[in-house]
Amino acid sequence: MAIRLVLAGCGNMGYAMLSGWIGSGKLAAADVFVVEPNEDLRARAAALGCHVGAGAADIAAGAAPELVVVAVKPQVIRDAVSAYTRFADGRTTFLSVAAGTPVATFREILGARAPIARCMPNTPAAIGKGMMVVFSTPLVPAPTRGFIADLLSASGEVATIDDEGLMDAVTAVSGSGPAYVFHFIECLTAAAEKAGLPVATAKLLAMQTVFGAASLATESREEPAVLRRQVTSPNGTTAAALEVLMGGDRLKTLMTEAVEAARLRSIELGR
């Protein structure tokens, strides 16, 4: 049994990534061993055709995976990763998708020879629309970096950073960012209801407008500022609304403060 990838943890994020890898053809199910103590979660990985086990000890003694993906909750990282020290001989790269856990933690557990990478995904990755940002230590081989990027692309867009310290900013922008957008939709819906629209219509208008605008910004060759100006007629309705949002840099200041609060909390949680 030749195992190319071990997935440690098959909860919501782990399973979403696994489904994307296999569904896109980027990885064959037979090349994956999923370690998941929960029987129900383990069963759904088995249903995809993967090898499964309740613990790392179930992986064949001679296995030498190219990649171990750690997709467990941050609070159990130390116990979970310590079960994989037999793969810390330099041949296997460890990729963590656990928020707030620095490379230093993995080095403490695995030693200095293990190649380590960190990824910050966000929740839209579950539907293939995510944003994944990767930091890799110098020990991660170039082919494995390419393998990681290719796998993650099944879940959305992939970017890389060279400074692990920037991962706190990444967490604050794209990691936490979906919640900001969800709240914006909530607020726009509430404003639409207050303006007299029925509840269902208000919700539809808010969600579809955010979806359509984000899609246009993604697919257009124009900068968002240009698109904003294109829809804003002088002295028109949009201009009146933007005067409220942009006057005194109100929204920019609020978003800057929000991202900074999230970044500082990310630093605090990573200590």
C-alpha positions as CSV (number, residue, x, y, z in Angstrom):
1,M,0.0,0.0,0.0
2,A,1.7,3.1,-1.3
3,I,0.5,6.2,0.6
4,R,1.3,9.6,-0.8
5,L,-0.7,11.7,1.7
6,V,-1.9,11.2,5.2
7,L,-4.8,13.4,6.4
8,A,-4.9,13.7,10.2
9,G,-8.4,14.8,11.0
10,C,-11.5,14.5,8.8
11,G,-13.8,17.1,10.3
12,N,-15.6,19.7,8.2
13,M,-12.5,21.4,6.8
14,G,-10.5,18.2,6.4
15,Y,-13.4,16.4,4.6
16,A,-14.1,19.4,2.4
17,M,-10.5,19.5,1.3
18,L,-10.3,15.7,0.8
19,S,-13.5,15.7,-1.3
20,G,-12.1,18.5,-3.4
21,W,-8.8,16.7,-4.0
22,I,-10.4,13.5,-5.0
23,G,-13.3,15.0,-6.9
24,S,-11.0,17.2,-9.0
25,G,-8.7,14.3,-9.8
26,K,-5.7,15.9,-8.2
27,L,-5.3,13.0,-5.9
28,A,-6.4,9.3,-6.1
29,A,-8.3,8.1,-3.1
30,A,-6.1,5.0,-3.0
31,D,-3.1,7.3,-2.3
32,V,-4.7,8.7,0.8
33,F,-4.7,7.4,4.4
34,V,-7.2,9.3,6.7
35,V,-6.7,9.2,10.4
36,E,-9.9,10.0,12.2
37,P,-10.9,8.7,15.7
38,N,-14.6,9.5,15.2
39,E,-16.2,6.5,13.6
40,D,-18.9,8.4,11.6
41,L,-16.3,10.9,10.2
42,R,-14.0,8.0,9.4
43,A,-16.8,6.2,7.5
44,R,-17.4,9.1,5.1
45,A,-13.7,9.2,4.3
46,A,-13.8,5.4,3.6
47,A,-16.8,6.0,1.4
48,L,-14.6,8.1,-0.9
49,G,-12.3,5.1,-1.3
50,C,-9.5,6.3,1.1
51,H,-7.6,4.0,3.5
52,V,-8.7,4.9,7.0
53,G,-7.7,4.3,10.6
54,A,-8.6,5.5,14.1
55,G,-5.0,6.4,14.9
56,A,-1.6,7.0,13.4
57,A,-0.5,3.6,14.5
58,D,-2.9,2.1,11.9
59,I,-0.6,3.4,9.1
60,A,1.6,0.7,7.7
61,A,5.0,0.5,9.2
62,G,6.9,1.0,5.9
63,A,4.8,4.0,4.7
64,A,6.7,7.1,3.7
65,P,4.1,9.7,2.7
66,E,5.2,12.8,0.9
67,L,2.7,14.9,2.9
68,V,1.0,14.8,6.3
69,V,-1.9,17.3,6.4
70,V,-2.8,18.2,10.0
71,A,-6.4,19.3,10.1
72,V,-7.2,19.0,13.8
73,K,-8.3,21.6,16.3
74,P,-5.5,23.8,17.6
75,Q,-6.0,22.7,21.2
76,V,-5.1,19.1,20.4
77,I,-2.2,19.8,18.0
78,R,0.5,18.6,20.4
79,D,-1.1,15.3,21.2
80,A,-2.1,14.7,17.5
81,V,1.2,15.6,15.9
82,S,3.3,13.7,18.4
83,A,1.8,10.5,17.0
84,Y,3.5,11.2,13.6
85,T,7.1,11.6,14.8
86,R,8.2,8.5,12.9
87,F,7.7,10.5,9.7
88,A,9.9,13.4,10.9
89,D,13.1,12.2,9.2
90,G,13.1,14.9,6.5
91,R,11.3,12.9,3.8
92,T,7.8,13.9,4.7
93,T,6.4,17.4,4.8
94,F,3.9,18.4,7.4
95,L,1.2,20.9,6.3
96,S,-0.9,22.4,9.0
97,V,-4.3,24.0,8.5
98,A,-4.8,24.7,12.2
99,A,-5.3,28.4,12.9
100,G,-2.9,30.2,15.1
101,T,-0.4,27.4,15.5
102,P,3.1,28.6,14.5
103,V,5.9,26.5,12.9
104,A,7.8,26.7,16.1
105,T,5.2,24.4,17.8
106,F,5.7,21.8,15.1
107,R,9.5,22.0,15.4
108,E,9.2,21.4,19.1
109,I,7.3,18.2,18.5
110,L,8.9,16.9,15.3
111,G,12.4,18.2,15.5
112,A,14.6,20.3,13.2
113,R,14.7,17.9,10.3
114,A,11.0,17.9,9.4
115,P,9.9,20.2,6.5
116,I,6.9,22.2,7.7
117,A,4.3,24.4,6.0
118,R,1.3,26.3,7.3
119,C,-1.9,27.1,5.4
120,M,-4.7,29.5,6.4
121,P,-7.8,28.5,4.6
122,N,-11.2,30.1,5.0
123,T,-14.7,28.7,5.2
124,P,-15.6,29.2,1.5
125,A,-13.0,26.5,0.8
126,A,-15.8,24.1,1.7
127,I,-17.5,24.9,-1.7
128,G,-14.3,25.4,-3.7
129,K,-14.4,29.2,-3.4
130,G,-11.9,29.6,-0.6
131,M,-8.7,31.6,-0.1
132,M,-5.7,29.6,1.0
133,V,-2.4,31.3,2.0
134,V,0.7,29.1,2.5
135,F,3.9,29.7,4.3
136,S,6.7,27.1,3.8
137,T,9.9,26.6,5.7
138,P,13.1,26.4,3.6
139,L,13.2,22.6,4.1
140,V,10.0,22.0,2.1
141,P,11.2,20.8,-1.4
142,A,10.1,22.7,-4.5
143,P,8.2,19.7,-5.9
144,T,6.3,19.3,-2.6
145,R,5.5,23.1,-2.6
146,G,4.0,22.6,-6.1
147,F,2.1,19.5,-4.9
148,I,0.6,21.5,-2.0
149,A,-0.4,24.4,-4.2
150,D,-2.0,22.1,-6.7
151,L,-4.0,20.3,-4.0
152,L,-5.2,23.5,-2.4
153,S,-6.2,25.0,-5.7
154,A,-9.1,22.5,-5.7
155,S,-10.6,24.6,-2.8
156,G,-10.1,28.0,-4.3
157,E,-7.4,30.5,-4.8
158,V,-3.9,30.0,-3.4
159,A,-1.3,32.6,-2.4
160,T,2.1,32.2,-0.7
161,I,4.0,34.4,1.8
162,D,7.6,34.3,2.7
163,D,7.3,35.8,6.2
164,E,5.4,33.6,8.7
165,G,4.7,36.8,10.8
166,L,2.3,37.9,8.1
167,M,0.1,34.9,8.8
168,D,-1.6,37.0,11.6
169,A,-2.6,39.6,9.0
170,V,-3.8,36.8,6.6
171,T,-5.9,35.5,9.5
172,A,-7.4,38.9,10.0
173,V,-8.2,39.5,6.4
174,S,-9.2,36.3,4.6
175,G,-9.4,33.9,7.6
176,S,-11.9,36.0,9.5
177,G,-13.1,38.0,6.5
178,P,-16.1,35.8,5.5
179,A,-17.7,36.7,8.9
180,Y,-17.3,40.4,8.0
181,V,-19.1,39.9,4.7
182,F,-21.8,37.8,6.3
183,H,-22.4,40.6,8.8
184,F,-22.5,43.1,5.9
185,I,-25.2,41.0,4.3
186,E,-27.1,41.0,7.6
187,C,-26.9,44.7,7.9
188,L,-27.9,45.3,4.2
189,T,-30.8,43.0,4.7
190,A,-32.0,44.8,7.8
191,A,-31.6,48.2,6.0
192,A,-33.7,46.8,3.1
193,E,-36.4,45.7,5.5
194,K,-36.5,49.0,7.2
195,A,-36.9,50.6,3.7
196,G,-40.1,48.6,3.3
197,L,-39.1,45.5,1.4
198,P,-40.5,42.1,2.4
199,V,-38.1,40.0,4.5
200,A,-37.5,37.3,1.8
201,T,-37.0,40.0,-0.9
202,A,-34.6,42.0,1.3
203,K,-32.5,38.9,2.0
204,L,-32.4,38.0,-1.7
205,L,-31.4,41.5,-2.8
206,A,-28.6,41.7,-0.2
207,M,-27.1,38.3,-0.9
208,Q,-27.3,38.4,-4.7
209,T,-26.0,42.0,-4.8
210,V,-22.9,41.0,-2.7
211,F,-22.4,37.8,-4.8
212,G,-22.8,39.6,-8.1
213,A,-20.5,42.5,-7.1
214,A,-17.8,40.2,-5.8
215,S,-18.1,38.1,-9.0
216,L,-17.8,41.2,-11.2
217,A,-14.8,42.4,-9.2
218,T,-13.1,39.0,-9.6
219,E,-13.8,38.7,-13.3
220,S,-13.3,42.3,-14.4
221,R,-10.0,43.7,-15.4
222,E,-10.8,46.9,-13.7
223,E,-9.8,47.8,-10.1
224,P,-12.7,47.9,-7.6
225,A,-12.3,51.7,-7.3
226,V,-12.9,52.0,-11.0
227,L,-16.0,49.7,-10.8
228,R,-17.3,51.8,-8.0
229,R,-16.9,55.0,-10.0
230,Q,-18.6,53.4,-13.0
231,V,-21.8,52.7,-11.0
232,T,-21.8,56.1,-9.3
233,S,-23.6,58.9,-11.1
234,P,-22.8,62.5,-10.0
235,N,-25.4,63.6,-7.4
236,G,-27.2,60.2,-7.9
237,T,-28.6,57.7,-5.4
238,T,-25.3,55.7,-5.2
239,A,-23.3,58.9,-4.6
240,A,-25.7,59.8,-1.7
241,A,-25.1,56.4,-0.1
242,L,-21.3,56.5,-0.6
243,E,-21.2,59.9,1.0
244,V,-22.4,58.2,4.2
245,L,-20.0,55.2,3.8
246,M,-16.9,57.1,2.6
247,G,-17.3,60.5,4.3
248,G,-14.4,61.0,6.6
249,D,-13.1,57.6,5.5
250,R,-15.8,56.1,7.8
251,L,-15.9,52.6,6.4
252,K,-12.2,52.4,5.6
253,T,-11.4,53.4,9.2
254,L,-13.9,50.9,10.6
255,M,-12.5,48.1,8.5
256,T,-8.9,49.0,9.4
257,E,-9.8,48.9,13.1
258,A,-11.6,45.6,12.7
259,V,-8.7,43.9,10.8
260,E,-6.2,45.2,13.3
261,A,-8.2,43.9,16.3
262,A,-8.3,40.5,14.6
263,R,-4.6,40.6,13.8
264,L,-3.7,41.4,17.4
265,R,-5.9,38.6,18.7
266,S,-4.3,36.2,16.3
267,I,-0.9,37.2,17.7
268,E,-2.2,36.7,21.3
269,L,-3.7,33.3,20.5
270,G,-0.4,32.2,18.9
271,R,1.7,32.8,21.9
